[in-house]
Amino acid sequence: MSVGPRIVLASPHRRHDVLEAGLRSAHGFDVQRLRRREDLDEQVLASFDPAFVFFPHWSWKIPSAIHDRFECVIFHMTDLPFGRGGSPLQNLIVRGIEATQLSALRCVEELDAGPVYLKRPLSTLGSAEEVFLRAAALIEQMIVEIVNCRPAPQPQQGEAVIFERRTPTQGDLRQAATLAQAYDLIRMLDAEGYPPAFVDVGPLRLEFARASRRAGEVAADVRIRLRGEGETT
């Protein structure tokens, strides 16, 4: 049986397990999965010799030795060059942007500045995990198109707008002045790998997830624990 194109999928997140499985079973790709920062090793990649190295959600810097030697493709949740930088989904939501573009771009030394292979429309509505799952389905389609059609990446056009990476302390619900802001703050942090929106009450920390809008209120699940246990702030 012939083996399909070799690609690497670099993501620590469980939500991309289905993406990996689909690329193998539905499209016949030979996929090597990288889950840890230290797995992104030049010699390991060289021995596998992939056609592309795809990064659907990778929070660490990609060394120049990697992106100079291999065709590295990043997926970024903004209509580049708007929204280069960290925490793209969260920065879109706080700006009230409900529809964006998922950009597939070549990795270069300057952050999110590489030429773009493809863009696809993406809604930012719902919880962060729901958005990431929608993005994963789009990423599967985009990977297949990039591998099979080899579109030439095009330079970004227009003025760059830079997003600053958000910090865990910005998840404090006391910063919300309206119910809409409270709802957005909870949902944009409601995903695997993100510290949740919270409120501190004395020695306790109340953490919020699964928010929904109702008439005159926001309903959400609450977890209560002692402050300092497992905090990233």
C-alpha positions in Angstrom: 0.0 0.0 0.0 1.4 3.4 -1.0 2.1 6.0 1.7 0.6 9.4 1.4 2.5 12.7 1.8 4.5 13.1 5.0 3.5 15.9 7.2 4.1 17.0 10.8 1.3 18.2 13.0 2.6 20.2 16.0 0.1 20.8 18.8 -0.2 19.8 22.4 -3.9 20.1 22.5 -6.3 17.1 22.6 -8.8 19.0 20.4 -6.4 18.3 17.5 -6.4 14.5 18.0 -9.5 14.3 15.7 -7.6 16.5 13.2 -4.7 14.1 13.3 -6.9 11.1 12.9 -8.8 12.7 10.0 -5.6 13.5 8.1 -4.5 9.9 8.5 -7.7 8.0 7.8 -9.7 10.3 5.5 -6.8 11.7 3.5 -4.1 9.1 3.7 -1.3 11.4 5.0 1.6 10.0 6.9 1.4 12.2 10.0 4.0 12.6 12.7 2.5 14.3 15.8 4.5 16.6 18.0 3.0 17.5 21.4 5.9 19.0 23.4 8.2 22.0 22.9 11.2 19.7 23.1 9.8 17.4 20.4 10.3 20.2 17.8 13.9 19.0 17.0 15.7 19.6 13.8 17.2 16.1 13.6 13.9 14.4 14.4 12.2 16.3 11.6 15.1 15.6 9.2 14.8 11.9 9.7 11.1 12.0 9.0 11.6 14.4 6.0 8.1 16.0 5.9 6.7 18.0 3.0 5.2 20.5 5.5 5.3 21.1 9.3 1.8 22.4 10.4 1.2 24.4 13.6 -2.5 24.6 14.3 -1.9 25.9 17.8 1.6 26.2 19.1 2.4 28.7 21.8 6.2 28.4 21.7 8.7 30.2 19.4 9.7 28.2 16.4 13.5 28.2 16.1 15.0 29.7 12.9 16.9 26.4 12.3 13.4 24.8 11.9 11.6 27.3 9.8 14.6 27.9 7.6 15.0 24.2 6.8 11.4 23.0 6.6 8.2 24.4 5.1 6.5 25.5 8.4 2.8 26.6 8.2 1.2 28.5 11.1 -2.6 29.0 11.5 -3.5 32.4 12.9 -7.0 33.4 13.8 -7.0 36.9 12.3 -7.2 38.5 8.8 -3.5 39.2 8.6 -1.7 41.6 8.7 -4.5 42.8 11.1 -4.0 41.1 14.5 -0.4 39.9 14.4 0.8 38.8 17.9 -0.6 37.0 20.9 -4.0 35.9 22.1 -5.7 36.5 18.7 -9.1 35.1 19.6 -9.3 36.9 22.9 -8.2 40.2 21.4 -10.8 39.8 18.7 -13.6 39.2 21.2 -12.7 42.2 23.4 -12.9 44.4 20.3 -16.4 43.1 19.5 -15.3 41.3 16.3 -17.7 38.4 15.6 -16.3 37.2 12.3 -12.6 36.8 11.3 -10.4 35.0 8.9 -8.3 31.9 9.7 -5.0 32.6 8.0 -2.5 29.9 7.0 0.9 31.5 6.7 4.6 30.5 6.2 6.6 30.9 9.4 9.4 33.5 9.2 11.6 35.2 11.8 9.2 38.1 12.3 6.1 37.2 14.3 3.1 36.4 12.1 4.6 38.3 9.2 5.1 35.5 6.7 3.3 35.2 3.3 -0.2 33.7 3.4 -1.2 30.5 1.6 -4.9 30.6 2.4 -7.6 32.4 4.4 -11.0 31.0 5.4 -13.8 32.8 7.2 -14.3 31.9 10.9 -17.0 32.9 13.5 -15.8 34.0 16.9 -19.1 33.3 18.6 -19.5 30.8 21.3 -16.9 29.6 23.8 -13.2 29.6 23.0 -13.2 25.8 22.8 -16.1 25.9 20.4 -14.3 28.4 18.2 -11.1 26.3 18.3 -13.0 23.2 17.3 -14.6 25.0 14.3 -11.1 26.2 13.4 -9.7 22.6 13.6 -12.3 21.5 11.0 -11.2 24.4 8.7 -7.6 23.6 9.4 -8.1 20.0 8.1 -9.5 21.3 4.9 -6.8 23.9 4.5 -4.0 21.4 5.2 -5.4 19.1 2.5 -5.5 22.0 0.0 -2.0 23.2 0.8 -0.5 19.7 0.5 -2.4 18.7 -2.6 -2.5 22.0 -4.5 0.7 23.7 -3.3 -0.6 27.3 -3.5 2.1 29.9 -3.6 2.1 32.0 -0.4 1.5 35.6 -1.1 3.0 38.6 0.8 0.7 40.2 3.3 -0.9 43.4 2.1 -1.8 46.5 4.2 -0.7 48.0 7.5 0.1 45.6 10.4 -2.0 45.8 13.6 -0.2 44.2 16.5 -2.0 42.4 19.3 -0.5 42.1 22.8 -0.6 38.7 24.5 -3.1 38.8 27.3 -2.1 37.8 30.8 -4.0 35.6 33.3 -4.7 38.7 35.5 -6.8 40.1 32.7 -9.3 37.3 33.4 -10.5 39.1 36.6 -14.3 39.6 36.2 -14.1 42.8 38.2 -12.8 44.5 35.1 -16.1 43.9 33.4 -18.5 46.9 33.4 -21.4 45.3 31.6 -23.1 41.9 31.4 -21.9 41.7 27.8 -18.3 42.2 28.9 -18.7 39.6 31.6 -20.1 37.1 29.2 -17.3 37.7 26.7 -14.6 37.5 29.3 -15.9 34.1 30.5 -16.4 32.6 27.0 -13.1 33.8 25.5 -11.2 31.9 28.2 -13.3 28.8 28.3 -11.0 26.4 26.5 -8.4 23.7 27.3 -5.1 25.4 28.2 -6.5 28.8 29.3 -6.8 30.1 32.9 -10.5 30.8 33.3 -12.2 34.0 34.2 -12.3 34.5 37.9 -13.3 36.6 40.9 -11.4 36.5 44.2 -13.4 36.6 47.4 -11.2 36.6 50.5 -9.1 33.4 50.4 -11.3 31.9 47.7 -11.1 32.0 43.9 -14.3 31.6 41.9 -13.7 30.4 38.4 -16.3 30.6 35.6 -17.1 28.5 32.6 -19.9 27.6 30.2 -21.5 31.0 30.1 -24.9 31.7 28.5 -26.7 35.0 28.0 -30.2 35.4 29.4 -32.5 38.3 29.9 -30.8 40.6 32.3 -28.2 38.1 33.4 -25.3 35.8 32.6 -25.5 32.2 33.8 -22.3 30.2 34.2 -20.8 27.2 36.0 -18.7 28.1 38.9 -15.8 26.3 40.5 -14.6 27.5 44.0 -11.1 26.8 45.3 -8.6 28.2 47.7 -6.5 31.0 46.1 -2.9 30.0 45.2 -3.8 26.4 44.3 -2.8 25.9 40.7 -2.9 29.6 39.8 -0.9 31.0 36.9 -1.1 34.6 37.9 
